[in-house]
């Protein structure tokens, strides 16, 4: 797995995540302006969603489809080790661990080292997921058969 594609997919996903957060927050502000009596009840929700939205955005898309818009553009897909989409809870857990690892400098460095040496990160090992790359070029039958048989090493 090329680490550059994973990083590029994350960079492409950030504008999608924060644009959808912006739409949510603007909708909430509109509701606050038109619902004066309950405005103070919605303010804690607005504050909580500001911090929780990246976890929800990445986790739900990864869990249900195995892809976010950035991963779709880079032709990456997160799957369970059996080849199926990871599922909602596994996707939320994986993305939470990933965002926490990226928030700390040591975790991000460790993830880069693991992808370069082993091809899989520690949060993928914990969640029993893998990132699969499907190139844009057409593969020969021999290449497709090799891809089906090859399993990355598990540690």
N, C-alpha and C positions, 0 to 999 in steps of 0.2 A: 504494500500500500504506500503510495506516495504521500508523504506528510503534507506536502504543499497543497494537494487537492483538499485534504481535510481542513486545513487552515483557510484556504480560499472559500470553501463552502461556509465556514463559520462567519467569515467576513461578509459574505453575500447575504447571509441570514440576518445579520444585525439590523440592516435597514428595514427588512420585512417585519421583524419583531417590534422595533420601536415605532414604525408607522402604524401597525395595528394597535399598539399601546396608545399612540396619539389619538387614534379614532375613538378608542374606548374612553379615554379621558375627556375628549371633547364632548362626547355623548353625555358623560356624567356631568360635566359643567353645564350643559344645556338643561339637563334634568334639575340640577341645583337651582338654576335661575328661574325655572318654571314651577318648582315645588318648594317654595319658601319654608313652610312649616317643617318639612322633613329633611331640609338641607343639612342640618347638623348630624342627622343619622347616616347620611351617605358619605360624609367626609372621611370617616375611618376606612370605609371600603375603598375610596379613591387612594388613600395613602398605602393601604395593604396591597392593592393591585399594582402599584408602581414597582414594588419590590418582587411580587410573586409572578408578574406577567411573563418574564423571560422563562421561568421554570415551566409554567403552564404552556406557553407557546411552543417551546422546543420539545417538551415532554409529550404533549398530546399528539403533535404531528409525527414524532418519531415512533410513539407507541402504536398508533393506528395504521399509518402508512409506511413507516420506516424511513420516510424522507421528509425533509424540510425543503423550502424553495431553493436554498443554496445547494443542498445535496442533490436535488433533482437536476440543477444546472450542471453540476460537476459529475453527474452520473454515479453518485455514491448512494448506497442503501444500507441501512442498519437492519440486520436480521437476527433472529434467535439462532442458536447454533444448529437447530434443525432446519433452517432455511425459511421459516415462516416469519411474518412480522412479529416484533417483540411483544406486543400487547401493551395496553394502557399503563398498567402499574410498573412493568419492567421499563417501559420508555420513560416514565416520569422519574423513576429511580436512577436510570442511566444518565439522563440529562441533568438531574440535580447533582449527582456526583461529578459530572463533567464540569458544570458551571462552578462548583465549589473548588475543583482542582484548578481551573483556569483563573479563579479569583486569587489564589495564592501563587506566588512565583515559583515556589518549590514544586508544587503539584503540576504546574504547566511544564516545567523543565523535565520532571520525571516522566510525564506523558509523552513528550517529544522523544526522550531517550528510549522509552519502551516501544514506541511505534517504529523507530529507526532500527532497533535491534531485534525485537520479537514480532513486530507487525500487529500487536494488540496492546491496548492500554489496560491499566489495572481496573478501571471502572467497567470496561468491557468484560474482563475476566469475572468480576464479581456478579455482573448482571447476566452473564452467559450470552453475550451478544457479540456480533462481529460486523465489521464494515466491509461491504463488498463493492468493488468498483467494476462497472460495466463500461468498457471503452466505446467510443463512438464508431470505431472502425469495425468492420465485420470480421469475425474470427473464423478460422478454418475449423473443420470438424475435429481435427486433432487438438487444437487449442481449446475448444469447448469441452471435449472429453477430459483433458488435463485439468481444466478449471473445476469440473464436477468432482473429480477424484481427489484433488489437492485439498488438504485440511491444514490450516495454520497450526503451528505448535501450541499446545495448551500448557500453561505453567501454573 
